[in-house]
């Protein structure tokens, strides 16, 4: 999509999201350092590094043919 193919930067187990309950997802970005989180807890011990997209437009994708709801979305510098 748009010249950059989706890829997994890190994987593992971590925070909990319960079926049919809201979860607070976060992605803190500082240059090439990415720190994902769920319900206030980071999902990685150290930031993941990636330099593929250092600038551009922010976006959210559910990645499948299933319903997803987003509320209270904030994108801040």
N, C-alpha and C positions, 0 to 999 in steps of 0.2 A: 504494500500500500504506500503510495507516494514515494517510491524508490527505496524505502527501507523495509526489509522483511522483518516481521516479528521474530524475536528470539528470546530464549530463557537466559537471564543473566545470573540467576541463583534459584535454588529450590530447596525445600526442606519442610519441616513441620515447625509450628510455632503457635501463635495466638489462636484463639478459638472464635469461630463464627457459628452460631446456631441456626439451624434450618428455620426459615420463616421469621427470623428476628433480625432487626437492624444491626449492622456492625459499622463501626467507624474506621474507615480505611484512610491511610495517609501515605504520602510519598514526599519526603523532604529531599530537595535537590539543591546541592551546593556545587556549582561547576560540574565536574564529572562524577561527584559522589552522590549516590542514591541510597536513601534509607527508607525502606517500606515499613509500615506498621499496621497493626489492627487493634482497635479498642485501646489505643494509647501505648501499646507495647511494641517495641521494635521487633521486626522479624529476622534481623541479622545482627551479629555481634559487632561487625564493623561495616561501614558503608560499602556498597557494591560500586565499583568504578566502571564507567562506560563513557566513551567520548564520541559515540556515533551521532548523537543529537545534542550538541552544545547550545543551539539556539533554535527558535521556531515557535510554533503555536502549540499550546497545551491542549490535550484531548483525552477523553475517557471512552473506552470501548469495553463492552461486556464480553465480546469474543465468542458469541454463539447465538443459536436460535432459541434462546430462553429468555423469559422476562427478567429485567433488572430495573431497579428504581434507584435514582440518585436524588438526594435532597441535601440542602445546605452545603452545596459545592462551593469551595473557595479556592481561587488561584491567586496567590500573592507573591510579589517579588521578595 
